[in-house]
Amino acid sequence: MQRACCAFVAAVLAGCGGGSSNGPGALWAVPSATTPDTPPTPPAGPAPEAPAPVKKAMLIGISGVQLSSLQALVQQGKAPNFAGFTLMPAYTGGIVGSAGQQPTLSEPGWATVLTGTWANRHAVQDNAATQLAAPSVFALLSQDAVPRHAAASVTRQEPLAALLASESARGAIERLSLCADDACVIDSTTASIGAGTADLVVANLSDAGAVVRTKGIGPEYDGALQAADAALGKIASAVAQRRQAHPEEDWLLVLTTDHGPAVDGFSDGLQLLANKTAFIGLNKPGNAAFTPTDASSQAPTSLDALYRFASAADIAPTLLSYLGVAPAGQGVGFDGGPLIGAAGVRQLSASVGPDGASVKLAWTRIDATPASIQLYRNGRLLQTLSGDTVQFVDRDAQGWIEHQQNTLDYVVTANGVAVATQVQLFYVKPVALPASLKAGLLHLFSFNQGLGDAAGAAGLAPFVAGKTPVFAADGIDESAALTIDTAVTGFRLADDVTAANDRFTLGFWFRSNGTQSDSPLFGNKNWHSGKNPGLVLAVDNAGIKLNIGDGTNRADTAFVSFAAKQWVHVSVTVDKTNQKATLTVEDATHGAQIVSLDWKSVAAAQIAGLGTFGLGDDARGLYYTADGAPGIQAYDDVAMWNRMLTQDEIHALFASKRSITSLP
């Protein structure tokens, strides 16, 4: 295996023009001093020009790689072929809470690798998808002005196989091999390399992923990674042999994985550090996006540290840029950027502003400050900005359609490199708050006066005595909001609403970082089980649902999507007499979503639960000590009425973007 690596390196060096022992002045032979009458040898004609380099690229995906395990094997000398690459951490699953956040599962991960986009654009959210909504590297290669060719090999049981099969059916992949095992993948891949007809060769090795899913992290998994190293050596040897026969070919090799396995080895799709930590390996020097100067190559210990590195979305633009194929700078583009050559910006994000009528864009610079930055929206130049700009607020609503979801594609171009992002905005013009919202108002917590109740009733109190509440001046009308770290404490309020009133409404503004997992948002029950008496609003990643139980039976709505890191208005109207409830979730990304719940299977009297409301926890204040994944949540204008609000009143609470305290 080491000989194969050496042959590969030697072939690369030979392709760079080394090997001659003559100096630059040795153009012809010098006459011998002992034969003065011998006429000098005429100069030779110009040497034939070396053939122009032919760019070739190879992507090798190894499923289920835990970066720290791989790095340990490399450091122990047990993965010599991986050691021949520069291996750097990378993140997958998007940035938590962004529009691009996606499950850390195999198929969404590979979809990002193949398209350079996150799930809000490629539309693959699970392991059952069969189509890509965004163009893949294969499609872009085949549609180039000079069409290129691609070959791919994958084991047929891998989720990636379905995506590749659909691309092959479209004619974007010239040769697709659906294999029974990794041995077949190796044979098919080396054959494609040797044939030389493909400009891009893609291989997926799946054995390591299969082992970690069944055996977890341990000796058997290390053995599977070493087997992947041996397979990598065979593929590298095939490239070296091809280079020896065709020295004009210049090969870029890229390594990666679909996502990091969870701590126990399984794929649960959560936004945890272990799941989100992937890696990228290159056989050529990378730019500052690949090897940031402010980070170590060791596996990061926090998400913030992980985000300093490249992402899975950078692989497609790296391959295409190297092969000379790239979308126009003002087009839709990729969510990532190339990792070789010039670097653009990174961590480009777009979020709808609290007014619901603006979009805040933010990014970080990778390298030296560019001369200027061009910002495009839907293919139109919006602004040319100074090179040191790192954020911009788009308040130009021209062309936005009211009461409809507007798709806004933004592209930021720096140093000639385009990086893109997409945001959905459901545009609603502001309306005035109706005075009727004061009728039947029992509780109102605007947090402008701490935890006190603006309606004059008893205030909120932390479940954990002595914990100081945290307020931030970023509420829905730029006033105070309550920020809750559920790992520290939630807040409680005596429930004088659900038992005393036949009809009532709960309503509040909410903002989440998108990391919760079926966790209590607001309710009066023990959320250890949905059958427990009472009601609760629960949040899961970027979905909210209503649950009502009586100790034996339960009734639940489906999860209703919402936009993480944006203010969302949530309301529940309850009719105990007819046992009907309505959940309304409204934000500037999805608009108003209204779901009805018939809970006649539940005993109505049990809706009173434990007689205490929990905000940022269940009614016991104990959920996160035993059951839940903590997260950061913010609340504003938490209100309760002894009547059912109309849908017009509920919509006005969202569309006004004003606190109820603003009513005279």
Secondary structure, DSSP 8 states (H G I E B T S, - for coil): -HHHHHHHHHHHHHHTT----S-TT-SS----TT-TTS---------------EEEEEEEEETT--HHHHHHHHHTTS-TTGGGSEEEEEE-S-STTSTT---B-HHHHHHHHHHS--HHHH---STT----SS--HHHHHHTSSS---EEEEEETTSHHHHHHHHHHHTT--SEEEEESSHHHHHHHHHHHHHH---SEEEEEE-HHHHHHHHH-SSHHHHHHHHHHHHHHHHHHHHHHHHHHH-TTEEEEEEEE-S----TTS---B---HHHHEEEEEESS---TTTS-TTS-SS--SSHHHHTTSEEGGGHHHHHHHHTT----TTSS--SS--SSSS--EEEEEEEE-TTSS-EEEEEEE-SS--SEEEEEETTEEEEEEETT--EEEE---TT--TTSEEEEEEEEEETTEEEEEEEEEE--------GGGGTTEEEEE-STTTT--TTSS---EESSTT---EEES-STTSS-EEEEETTT--EEEE--STTT-SEEEEEEEEEE-S--SSEEEEESS-TT-TTSSEEEEEEETTEEEEEEE-SS-EEE---EE--TTS-EEEEEEEETTTTEEEEEEEETTTEEEEEEEE-TTS-GGGGGTTSEEEESS-TTS-HHHHT----EEEEEEEEEESS---HHHHHHHHHT---GGG--
